[in-house]
Amino acid sequence: MTTPEDPGVFVQISRPEGALEDDTWTKTPEEGTKALEKGPETPEEGPKKRRRLHPAWAVAAVAFLALVGAAGFRAAPGVLMVPLQQEFGWSTTVLSAAVSINLVLFGLTAPFAAALMERFGVRSVTAVALGLIGAGSALTVLVNQSWQILLTWGLLIGLGTGSMALVFAATIANTWFTKSRGLVIGILTAGSAAGQLVFLPFIALLAQDPGWRQASLLIAAGALAVVPLVLKFLKNSPADVGALPYGAEEPSGATAERAATAGNREAATAGNAGKAAPEPRRNAAVRALQVLRTASRNRTFWALAAGFAICGATTNGLIGTHFIPSAHDHGMPETTAAGLLAVVGIFDILGTIASGWLTDRYNPRILLAVYYQFRGIGLLVLPLLLGSSVQPSMIVFVVIYGLDWVATVPPTAAICRQVFGADGSVVFGWVFAAHQLGAAAAALAAGAIRDATGHYTYAWLGAAAMCTIAAVISATIRKDAGRRRPAAVAVASVD
């Protein structure tokens, strides 16, 4: 029979109620006595740990700031187009071509960026992307030939913004969150709107006095300012900080490591060394193309891509690029038109977050159909609202269009996750590529229509018709699309 006087024997000290179940309460007699002498200090530490903010929210906050910094250029073309025309005499078509190149690269880079984030980590890819945006914006001040604006606005900033596209938001949400993914995607997507809100009024003022070059430098500074925060605080996966994704249940036994790394493919690959299945993920380009090949066999992929192409055409392609020049054609000052777009940005934040909340609770295909139809109605009446001054009807349009601006992102990302499971982020990258191809085509076409007719009316009406088509396509996506691949859905289901 053992006794507490035996120094070689360990005893189990009674654990105070509410304390964490760890080795703090298994001590030798001397250690146990010291632990009990501390009184209520140790028991209080347990609840504090349970109330600590989950690291996923800190990562989401840094990701939000990164999207704000990357969004500066999204506000620039519409504001800088008129000053560049006045200084260099370039046509609207030439400047629209630069924006189109940017939008094409913005989209086509996205799926490869998603695969690169799986291969090299979110932090590295994001830092490089912000550096490209800063370099492209800063070098714009040196241009004096039209081909140079194609290089800076088009190539450099296109590659940078493409790597920081909305697929970045989907990757963060899928990696760090099991619960409230739709809400998180909505919040992060609103970061782009916040970037417009922060930069647009200043860009418009600087473009007039002292000039568009200072406005370009402001965009560069905004992108580069976020890089230190990304390098310091943006972690690649929950495994980097010894945590589970937010909302994931505490695992037990042999499943602990797999659950802790469920959102990060590279960590899962390292934890299961010797398995052959993850091999293609070592090459980001090959993985992105393989996912495209698989997804292209699914009708839902093409429905999402078609709808998102129209989404891009009616946001970045038309309103984002040509609203300010169109308002200028009607006699409205550029700063006033820029202020209206800033209001769009304000309500975009509210609309996108609300859309994320709704996506967690309602059928995403129905949400998409409603969003597209309301957008089409707005574009149909826009030619009647433009004038030299801001009327109440224009304010109504700006509010409604702002709420609807990128509200399509959370339900689209949710359907990708439902149908394609673990490949959902990369598939969303390809769907987003269609979004930007549509935006590029619309930006170029609207510029050509303006040069040919002297106004944008036909561009607005054509966009309204396309929105109706997108609403019909979205409504016809099968309700049970997510059940066609049950194994994949089990990996990453919608909450």
VOGU-3710 file (C-alpha; in Angstrom, 3 decimals, decimal comma):
1> mttpedpgvf> 0,000/0,000/0,000  1,409/3,353/-0,963  1,154/6,494/1,130  1,602/10,194/0,392  4,722/10,186/2,596  6,504/8,046/0,006  8,446/10,618/-2,088  8,610/8,278/-5,063  4,857/8,065/-5,454  2,746/10,520/-7,480
11> vqisrpegal> -0,707/11,417/-6,268  -3,623/12,927/-8,190  -4,482/16,329/-6,809  -8,157/17,150/-6,991  -8,791/19,523/-9,822  -10,824/22,653/-8,964  -14,099/22,941/-10,795  -13,749/24,686/-14,173  -10,003/24,036/-14,536  -8,618/22,766/-17,821
21> eddtwtktpe> -7,839/19,084/-18,085  -4,068/19,167/-18,494  -1,014/18,047/-16,579  -1,121/21,084/-14,257  -3,003/18,991/-11,691  -0,838/15,877/-11,683  2,058/16,638/-9,312  4,382/15,186/-6,686  3,330/15,917/-3,084  5,616/18,951/-2,901
31> egtkalekgp> 4,527/20,291/-6,293  0,896/19,608/-5,496  1,148/21,534/-2,246  2,674/24,515/-4,057  0,002/24,361/-6,692  -2,761/24,384/-4,078  -1,098/27,265/-2,217  -1,645/29,412/-5,319  -5,330/29,225/-4,586  -7,744/30,374/-7,285
41> etpeegpkkr> -5,101/31,721/-9,717  -4,713/28,549/-11,754  -8,443/27,777/-11,981  -9,014/31,278/-13,370  -6,558/30,659/-16,187  -8,717/27,920/-17,746  -11,766/30,055/-18,566  -9,503/32,865/-19,833  -7,984/30,507/-22,368  -11,433/29,411/-23,479
51> rrlhpawava> -12,509/33,031/-23,986  -9,399/33,949/-26,024  -10,141/35,225/-29,528  -9,626/32,476/-32,080  -6,557/33,184/-34,282  -8,717/32,749/-37,387  -10,256/36,151/-36,726  -6,850/37,825/-36,539  -5,899/36,249/-39,864  -9,206/37,401/-41,342
61> avaflalvga> -8,517/40,952/-40,135  -5,089/41,050/-41,809  -6,576/39,539/-44,967  -9,201/42,295/-44,938  -6,495/44,972/-44,754  -4,567/43,284/-47,569  -7,671/43,358/-49,765  -8,156/47,038/-48,912  -4,581/47,789/-49,971  -4,917/45,805/-53,177
71> agfraapgvl> -8,217/47,470/-54,075  -6,749/50,924/-54,647  -6,303/50,383/-58,366  -9,904/49,213/-58,759  -10,959/52,827/-58,201  -8,259/54,368/-60,404  -9,097/53,836/-64,116  -12,441/55,613/-64,049  -10,901/58,618/-62,284  -7,606/58,773/-64,212
81> mvplqqefgw> -9,000/58,108/-67,684  -10,033/61,718/-68,394  -6,745/63,328/-67,121  -4,685/60,892/-69,222  -6,777/61,686/-72,290  -6,320/65,402/-71,714  -2,531/65,159/-71,282  -1,625/62,582/-73,953  -4,614/62,653/-76,311  -5,147/58,894/-76,041
91> sttvlsaavs> -8,559/57,579/-77,078  -11,038/55,919/-74,754  -10,455/52,672/-76,644  -6,701/52,704/-75,893  -7,222/53,274/-72,184  -10,034/50,709/-72,131  -7,622/48,215/-73,707  -5,196/48,740/-70,798  -8,011/48,117/-68,336  -9,091/45,045/-70,319
101> inlvlfglta> -5,587/43,534/-70,162  -5,610/44,175/-66,425  -8,990/42,511/-65,996  -8,033/39,480/-68,106  -4,868/38,894/-66,071  -6,804/39,685/-62,908  -9,053/36,758/-63,733  -6,692/34,251/-65,334  -4,137/34,614/-62,551  -6,693/33,755/-59,860
111> pfaaalmerf> -6,887/29,930/-60,195  -3,098/29,651/-60,445  -2,770/31,949/-57,430  -5,076/29,633/-55,470  -2,840/26,679/-56,337  0,287/28,718/-55,518  -1,184/29,524/-52,114  -1,603/25,799/-51,510  1,985/25,167/-52,610  3,927/28,102/-51,114
121> gvrsvtaval> 1,506/29,494/-48,542  -0,906/32,407/-48,472  1,573/34,790/-46,859  4,279/34,603/-49,538  1,905/34,861/-52,488  0,049/37,798/-50,924  3,240/39,755/-50,183  4,517/39,326/-53,757  1,131/40,336/-55,167  1,049/43,555/-53,157
131> gligagsalt> 4,588/44,308/-54,315  3,558/43,959/-57,972  0,598/46,296/-57,461  2,831/48,873/-55,795  5,474/48,622/-58,528  2,935/48,920/-61,342  1,249/51,944/-59,786  4,537/53,718/-59,044  5,943/53,121/-62,533  2,802/54,612/-64,091
141> vlvnqswqil> 4,110/58,101/-63,282  6,900/57,563/-65,856  4,713/56,661/-68,844  4,607/58,841/-71,967  3,609/56,262/-74,621  0,366/54,326/-74,875  2,121/50,926/-74,857  3,647/51,777/-71,471  0,245/52,162/-69,859  -0,564/48,695/-71,193
151> ltwglliglg> 2,515/47,408/-69,352  1,867/49,107/-65,991  -1,927/49,169/-65,750  -2,252/45,944/-67,706  0,569/43,505/-66,994  2,053/44,376/-63,594  -1,085/45,465/-61,786  -3,104/42,748/-63,516  -0,823/40,008/-62,197  -0,752/41,553/-58,728
161> tgsmalvfaa> -4,469/42,098/-58,362  -5,126/38,656/-59,866  -3,116/37,058/-57,091  -5,140/39,099/-54,592  -8,473/38,366/-56,262  -11,604/37,189/-54,510  -10,211/33,659/-54,580  -7,939/34,903/-51,790  -11,022/35,497/-49,645  -12,349/32,017/-50,455
171> tiantwftks> -8,988/30,434/-49,597  -8,824/32,179/-46,214  -12,412/31,239/-45,382  -12,046/27,593/-46,419  -8,701/27,170/-44,638  -9,410/28,944/-41,356  -13,158/28,541/-40,861  -15,515/25,598/-40,572  -18,314/27,705/-39,125  -19,643/30,968/-40,676
181> rglvigilta> -17,706/30,611/-43,917  -20,294/32,545/-45,911  -20,158/35,454/-43,478  -16,355/35,523/-43,561  -16,258/35,503/-47,370  -18,745/38,361/-47,308  -16,597/40,372/-44,902  -13,390/39,765/-46,859  -15,063/40,535/-50,163  -16,203/43,800/-48,632
191> gsaagqlvfl> -12,499/44,611/-48,228  -12,354/45,394/-51,932  -15,290/47,749/-51,534  -13,605/49,321/-48,524  -10,515/49,892/-50,674  -12,595/51,839/-53,164  -14,206/53,747/-50,327  -10,833/54,681/-48,817  -8,979/55,549/-52,007  -11,552/56,865/-54,479
201> pfiallaqdp> -12,238/60,349/-53,035  -8,516/61,014/-52,555  -7,647/59,731/-56,030  -10,309/61,995/-57,532  -9,007/65,052/-55,656  -5,365/64,341/-56,445  -6,149/63,697/-60,111  -7,414/67,284/-60,368  -4,817/68,979/-58,173  -1,845/68,375/-58,138
211> gwrqasllia> -2,354/65,673/-60,789  -2,852/62,018/-61,737  0,777/61,082/-60,989  0,333/61,798/-57,297  -2,829/59,716/-57,371  -0,842/56,787/-58,800  1,731/57,128/-56,030  -1,062/57,031/-53,448  -2,218/53,681/-54,833  1,349/52,334/-54,685
221> agalavvplv> 1,764/53,479/-51,081  -1,533/51,881/-50,050  -0,507/48,488/-51,448  3,025/48,516/-50,031  1,927/49,690/-46,582  0,138/46,384/-45,956  3,129/44,157/-46,802  4,752/44,284/-43,306  1,437/43,308/-41,690  1,070/40,383/-44,081
231> lkflknspad> 4,592/39,107/-43,397  4,141/39,440/-39,647  0,595/38,304/-38,953  -0,880/36,433/-41,944  -0,426/32,740/-41,125  -0,774/30,052/-43,760  -2,948/27,595/-41,828  -4,335/26,852/-38,353  -1,554/24,280/-37,933  0,985/27,131/-37,919
241> vgalpygaee> -0,413/28,336/-34,597  -1,406/24,938/-33,205  -5,132/25,513/-33,616  -8,113/24,036/-35,395  -10,192/25,964/-37,940  -12,779/28,166/-36,272  -15,885/26,124/-35,484  -14,185/22,735/-35,876  -14,869/20,220/-33,121  -12,014/19,090/-30,920
251> psgataeraa> -10,626/15,868/-32,440  -9,606/12,748/-30,562  -6,959/10,129/-31,068  -5,421/9,567/-34,476  -7,725/12,080/-36,242  -6,322/15,092/-34,369  -3,573/15,946/-36,798  -5,806/15,524/-39,863  -8,539/17,735/-38,413  -6,098/20,444/-37,371
261> tagnreaata> -4,842/20,672/-40,927  -8,105/20,128/-42,789  -7,971/23,523/-44,452  -4,335/23,376/-45,579  -3,284/20,928/-48,266  0,425/21,325/-47,729  0,209/20,607/-44,009  -1,909/17,550/-44,763  0,647/16,384/-47,302  3,488/16,759/-44,778
271> gnagkaapep> 1,489/14,916/-42,115  0,820/11,992/-44,431  4,222/11,580/-46,048  4,543/8,655/-48,383  1,076/8,876/-49,896  1,051/9,302/-53,644  -2,308/11,100/-54,063  -1,138/14,669/-53,169  1,789/14,504/-55,642  0,229/16,711/-58,387
281> rrnaavralq> -0,184/19,542/-55,865  3,552/20,174/-55,953  3,111/21,949/-59,274  0,610/24,787/-58,919  0,010/25,189/-62,657  -0,620/21,462/-63,162  -3,004/21,343/-60,211  -4,975/24,363/-61,450  -5,330/22,842/-64,923  -6,289/19,439/-63,548
291> vlrtasrnrt> -9,023/21,007/-61,456  -10,282/22,891/-64,518  -10,404/19,683/-66,541  -12,447/17,950/-63,858  -14,756/20,898/-63,206  -15,421/21,487/-66,897  -17,277/18,153/-67,040  -19,858/19,492/-64,592  -22,783/21,558/-65,871  -22,887/23,601/-62,673
301> fwalaagfai> -19,374/24,912/-63,361  -20,443/26,375/-66,706  -23,579/27,890/-65,200  -21,540/29,599/-62,497  -18,899/30,749/-64,995  -21,505/32,234/-67,352  -23,296/34,051/-64,555  -20,065/35,364/-63,067  -18,863/36,572/-66,485  -21,977/38,739/-66,666
311> cgattnglig> -21,381/39,805/-63,067  -17,904/41,061/-63,997  -19,197/42,789/-67,136  -21,783/44,755/-65,163  -19,505/45,758/-62,255  -15,783/46,166/-62,922  -16,171/46,275/-66,687  -18,932/48,893/-67,001  -19,724/50,781/-63,797  -16,226/50,571/-62,323
321> thfipsahdh> -14,501/51,702/-65,541  -17,016/53,847/-67,399  -19,445/55,355/-64,881  -17,305/58,428/-64,222  -16,574/59,143/-67,927  -20,278/58,626/-68,704  -21,329/61,014/-65,948  -18,738/63,495/-67,255  -20,391/63,259/-70,691  -23,619/64,454/-69,048
331> gmpettaagl> -21,928/67,425/-67,420  -21,378/65,977/-63,945  -18,046/66,936/-62,304  -15,619/64,023/-61,941  -15,299/64,501/-58,192  -19,081/64,274/-57,831  -19,227/61,080/-59,901  -16,329/59,652/-57,873  -18,248/60,456/-54,706  -21,206/58,467/-56,014
341> lavvgifdil> -18,963/55,458/-56,617  -17,631/55,856/-53,082  -21,226/55,593/-51,837  -21,529/52,413/-53,923  -18,506/51,166/-51,969  -20,139/51,960/-48,625  -23,302/50,034/-49,415  -21,291/47,264/-51,054  -19,758/46,523/-47,660  -23,204/46,210/-46,091
351> gtiasgwltd> -24,634/44,222/-48,993  -21,778/41,738/-49,231  -21,695/41,016/-45,495  -25,474/40,593/-45,503  -25,172/38,281/-48,511  -22,654/36,143/-46,627  -25,059/35,885/-43,694  -27,910/34,940/-46,022  -25,741/32,381/-47,836  -25,183/30,509/-44,570
361> rynprillav> -28,960/30,165/-44,217  -30,661/30,080/-47,627  -30,326/28,438/-51,040  -27,450/30,238/-52,797  -28,831/29,679/-56,311  -32,014/31,610/-55,449  -29,939/34,430/-53,961  -27,909/34,653/-57,182  -31,021/34,873/-59,351  -32,465/37,679/-57,219
371> yyqfrgigll> -29,189/39,630/-57,173  -28,736/39,495/-60,943  -32,323/40,517/-61,700  -32,205/43,537/-59,389  -28,923/44,607/-60,999  -30,472/44,375/-64,443  -33,358/46,628/-63,418  -30,891/49,220/-62,131  -28,889/49,244/-65,365  -32,069/49,523/-67,422
381> vlplllgssv> -33,011/52,841/-65,822  -29,478/54,262/-65,463  -29,493/56,198/-68,796  -32,550/58,079/-67,519  -30,839/59,057/-64,262  -27,543/60,504/-65,492  -27,376/64,296/-65,576  -25,290/67,325/-64,651  -26,453/67,188/-61,023  -27,308/64,447/-58,554
391> qpsmivfvvi> -31,029/63,809/-58,252  -32,725/61,700/-55,541  -33,371/58,958/-58,093  -29,621/58,662/-58,682  -29,067/58,231/-54,942  -31,605/55,386/-54,948  -29,761/53,740/-57,840  -26,385/54,081/-56,092  -27,705/52,547/-52,863  -29,382/49,578/-54,592
401> ygldwvatvp> -26,448/48,965/-56,918  -24,039/49,178/-54,001  -25,937/46,569/-51,996  -25,855/44,307/-55,058  -22,292/45,080/-56,276  -20,470/41,880/-55,268  -23,219/40,263/-53,220  -22,936/37,438/-55,767  -19,579/36,308/-54,382  -20,636/34,446/-51,176
411> ptaaicrqvf> -23,350/32,309/-52,852  -21,099/31,567/-55,838  -18,243/30,472/-53,556  -20,682/28,397/-51,492  -21,933/26,501/-54,562  -18,324/25,833/-55,608  -17,647/24,380/-52,173  -20,847/22,335/-52,198  -20,263/20,795/-55,594  -16,467/20,483/-55,777
421> gadgsvvfgw> -15,542/20,005/-52,127  -11,800/20,214/-51,439  -11,202/21,651/-54,915  -13,716/24,425/-54,293  -11,210/27,267/-53,859  -9,389/26,497/-57,119  -12,690/26,004/-58,961  -13,826/29,378/-57,651  -10,599/30,777/-59,064  -11,602/29,573/-62,537
431> vfaahqlgaa> -15,133/30,909/-62,094  -13,610/34,225/-61,079  -11,458/34,103/-64,216  -14,715/34,080/-66,195  -15,826/37,070/-64,110  -12,791/39,061/-65,208  -12,968/37,945/-68,839  -16,507/39,288/-68,888  -15,312/42,495/-67,265  -12,503/42,906/-69,798
441> aaalaagair> -14,824/42,369/-72,751  -17,351/44,851/-71,368  -14,707/47,493/-70,605  -13,347/47,320/-74,148  -16,771/47,102/-75,792  -18,156/50,050/-73,830  -15,152/52,167/-74,798  -15,665/51,291/-78,459  -19,402/52,080/-78,206  -18,574/55,464/-76,671
451> datghytyaw> -16,123/56,314/-79,455  -18,568/55,164/-82,152  -21,801/56,725/-80,862  -20,685/59,472/-78,504  -22,543/57,991/-75,527  -22,846/54,853/-73,377  -26,605/54,231/-73,626  -26,370/51,036/-75,669  -23,748/49,664/-73,259  -26,083/50,139/-70,255
461> lgaaamctia> -29,071/48,579/-72,006  -27,072/45,602/-73,246  -25,777/44,988/-69,737  -29,331/45,037/-68,362  -30,340/42,305/-70,817  -27,330/40,191/-69,831  -28,303/40,398/-66,153  -31,674/38,837/-66,942  -29,857/35,991/-68,687  -27,636/35,503/-65,623
471> avisatirkd> -30,694/35,378/-63,357  -32,278/32,624/-65,458  -29,033/30,617/-65,587  -28,598/30,846/-61,798  -32,171/29,799/-61,088  -31,741/26,657/-63,204  -28,735/25,335/-61,249  -29,833/21,991/-59,804  -30,860/22,022/-56,151  -29,098/18,698/-55,587
481> agrrrpaava> -25,917/19,707/-57,435  -23,949/19,338/-54,238  -25,099/15,741/-53,784  -23,705/14,570/-57,096  -20,269/14,195/-55,528  -20,916/13,046/-51,969  -17,298/12,205/-51,178  -16,112/15,693/-52,033  -18,920/17,385/-50,132  -18,007/15,444/-47,031
491> vasvd> -14,614/17,167/-47,066  -15,916/20,721/-47,108  -19,614/21,083/-46,581  -21,630/24,269/-46,370  -22,732/25,149/-42,869
//
